[in-house]
């Protein structure tokens, strides 16, 4: 199991095209989604997200109205105050959580300071086992995530072996 973030970035970028081909391979063939999810679960069980937190350092967090409501209650502030202090509009993604030089505005060390009320997308990350839409539709973003998330990188490598994907 590879967990070194420098190697994951280097290898994830090197295998970007290969991982995009894997995504197409999974789309063209019939695989039991439950089997692929189980592979992803096994990888997730072996990696401690608190030892990494790279998703919080690298990825932006799109925030829905229900996330805003949950965080406003958790932080005990007005909606307007929360939106002004902790969010911004992104041309590509809509409303997102602000970022500092360390990553997400709520990241402290490797821990989320609003973990109990974290946005839905954070709860489901890396979106291999859980998430909106079908497993294959969630695979769309996995080649990019494999450049910074040890779970995604290792799961994609395991999918390649488990599906007979030819590199």
C-alpha positions as a printed NumPy array, in Angstrom:
array([[  0.   ,   0.   ,   0.   ],
       [  1.587,   3.235,  -1.161],
       [  1.079,   6.19 ,   1.211],
       [  4.023,   8.469,   0.443],
       [  2.397,  11.64 ,  -0.917],
       [  5.393,  12.623,  -3.044],
       [  5.38 ,   9.242,  -4.786],
       [  1.596,   9.298,  -5.141],
       [  1.734,  12.682,  -6.846],
       [  4.562,  11.612,  -9.149],
       [  3.067,   8.227, -10.02 ],
       [ -0.503,   9.563, -10.175],
       [  0.565,  12.187, -12.713],
       [  2.624,   9.637, -14.642],
       [ -0.38 ,   7.274, -14.769],
       [ -2.99 ,   9.957, -15.523],
       [ -3.642,   8.728, -19.076],
       [ -3.587,   5.102, -17.939],
       [ -6.136,   5.889, -15.221],
       [ -8.352,   7.648, -17.765],
       [ -8.162,   4.497, -19.912],
       [ -9.136,   2.447, -16.84 ],
       [-12.205,   4.624, -16.446],
       [-13.151,   3.885, -20.082],
       [-12.389,   0.185, -19.57 ],
       [-14.784,   0.042, -16.615],
       [-17.441,   1.851, -18.636],
       [-17.163,  -0.5  , -21.628],
       [-17.23 ,  -3.743, -19.665],
       [-19.711,  -5.169, -17.214],
       [-18.333,  -5.359, -13.698],
       [-20.156,  -5.995, -10.475],
       [-20.156,  -2.571,  -8.873],
       [-20.411,  -4.163,  -5.443],
       [-17.101,  -5.981,  -6.07 ],
       [-15.315,  -2.756,  -7.013],
       [-16.759,  -0.98 ,  -3.977],
       [-15.502,  -3.821,  -1.773],
       [-11.991,  -3.379,  -3.199],
       [-12.218,   0.351,  -2.412],
       [-13.472,  -0.409,   1.12 ],
       [-10.516,  -2.716,   1.723],
       [ -8.12 ,   0.026,   0.632],
       [ -9.923,   2.614,   2.805],
       [ -9.618,   0.326,   5.843],
       [ -5.834,   0.239,   5.455],
       [ -5.231,   3.983,   5.192],
       [ -5.573,   6.464,   8.045],
       [ -6.936,   9.715,   6.65 ],
       [ -5.781,  11.6  ,   9.755],
       [ -2.212,  10.696,   8.911],
       [ -2.657,  12.372,   5.522],
       [ -5.412,  15.023,   5.201],
       [ -4.035,  15.808,   1.748],
       [ -7.543,  16.133,   0.317],
       [ -8.099,  19.085,   2.666],
       [ -4.822,  20.643,   1.548],
       [ -5.282,  20.147,  -2.202],
       [ -8.955,  19.923,  -3.179],
       [-11.563,  22.643,  -3.049],
       [-14.795,  21.945,  -1.198],
       [-18.011,  22.731,  -2.987],
       [-20.666,  23.652,  -0.44 ],
       [-24.419,  23.184,  -0.774],
       [-27.155,  25.098,   1.04 ],
       [-27.753,  22.184,   3.415],
       [-24.039,  22.244,   4.298],
       [-24.243,  25.97 ,   5.008],
       [-27.255,  25.412,   7.283],
       [-25.479,  22.624,   9.189],
       [-22.28 ,  24.647,   9.625],
       [-24.149,  27.805,  10.662],
       [-25.875,  25.84 ,  13.44 ],
       [-22.632,  24.147,  14.472],
       [-20.643,  27.397,  14.607],
       [-23.493,  29.414,  16.142],
       [-23.322,  32.298,  13.701],
       [-25.596,  33.954,  11.19 ],
       [-25.78 ,  32.668,   7.641],
       [-24.501,  35.995,   6.277],
       [-21.558,  36.001,   8.68 ],
       [-20.664,  32.393,   7.79 ],
       [-20.891,  33.019,   4.038],
       [-18.721,  36.126,   4.336],
       [-16.061,  34.627,   6.585],
       [-15.79 ,  31.056,   5.34 ],
       [-16.947,  30.832,   1.728],
       [-16.285,  32.348,  -1.673],
       [-17.648,  31.978,  -5.172],
       [-15.657,  30.025,  -7.719],
       [-16.286,  30.523, -11.418],
       [-16.003,  26.771, -12.043],
       [-17.583,  25.267,  -8.928],
       [-19.966,  27.808,  -7.427],
       [-19.816,  28.34 ,  -3.661],
       [-16.757,  26.773,  -2.046],
       [-15.071,  26.899,   1.343],
       [-12.287,  29.458,   1.536],
       [ -8.721,  28.228,   1.577],
       [ -5.653,  29.337,   3.469],
       [ -2.039,  28.616,   2.598],
       [ -2.489,  25.323,   4.533],
       [ -5.645,  24.299,   2.662],
       [ -9.267,  24.296,   3.784],
       [-10.151,  27.115,   6.149],
       [-11.307,  24.501,   8.698],
       [ -8.122,  22.392,   8.593],
       [ -5.957,  22.48 ,  11.718],
       [ -2.912,  20.248,  11.416],
       [ -4.459,  17.107,   9.952],
       [ -7.836,  17.534,  11.627],
       [-11.09 ,  19.167,  10.599],
       [-12.271,  21.672,  13.185],
       [-15.89 ,  21.221,  12.042],
       [-15.729,  17.449,  11.538],
       [-19.126,  16.784,  13.14 ],
       [-20.757,  19.267,  10.737],
       [-18.437,  18.901,   7.736],
       [-19.926,  19.3  ,   4.259],
       [-21.559,  16.298,   2.633],
       [-18.861,  16.065,  -0.032],
       [-16.242,  15.726,   2.73 ],
       [-18.245,  12.946,   4.398],
       [-18.281,  10.951,   1.152],
       [-14.691,  11.655,   0.097],
       [-13.007,  10.105,  -1.834],
       [-16.359,   9.105,  -3.408],
       [-15.348,   5.557,  -4.274],
       [-17.596,   3.763,  -1.798],
       [-20.151,   6.518,  -1.118],
       [-21.408,   9.408,  -3.183],
       [-24.083,  10.737,  -5.481],
       [-24.723,   8.931,  -8.731],
       [-23.475,   5.602,  -9.914],
       [-20.035,   4.249,  -9.169],
       [-19.023,   4.725, -12.815],
       [-20.203,   8.337, -12.866],
       [-18.053,   9.022,  -9.79 ],
       [-15.057,   7.476, -11.567],
       [-14.919,  10.579, -13.788],
       [-12.795,  12.506, -11.24 ],
       [-10.691,   9.6  ,  -9.958],
       [ -7.682,   9.983, -12.301],
       [ -7.106,  13.484, -10.901],
       [ -7.732,  12.385,  -7.306],
       [ -5.169,   9.608,  -7.748],
       [ -2.5  ,  12.339,  -7.842],
       [ -3.164,  13.384,  -4.22 ],
       [ -5.247,  10.76 ,  -2.395],
       [ -3.597,   7.503,  -1.274],
       [ -6.968,   5.746,  -1.131],
       [ -7.829,   6.61 ,  -4.723],
       [ -4.346,   5.848,  -6.035],
       [ -4.259,   2.414,  -4.395],
       [ -7.881,   1.608,  -5.271],
       [ -7.293,   2.358,  -8.957],
       [ -4.218,   0.131,  -8.933],
       [ -6.292,  -2.642,  -7.308],
       [ -9.115,  -2.116,  -9.862],
       [ -6.585,  -2.613, -12.659],
       [ -5.548,  -5.954, -11.217],
       [ -9.076,  -7.022, -10.307],
       [-10.582,  -6.312, -13.729],
       [ -7.881,  -7.58 , -16.033],
       [ -7.092,  -4.089, -17.281],
       [ -4.094,  -4.116, -19.598],
       [ -1.714,  -1.281, -18.971]])
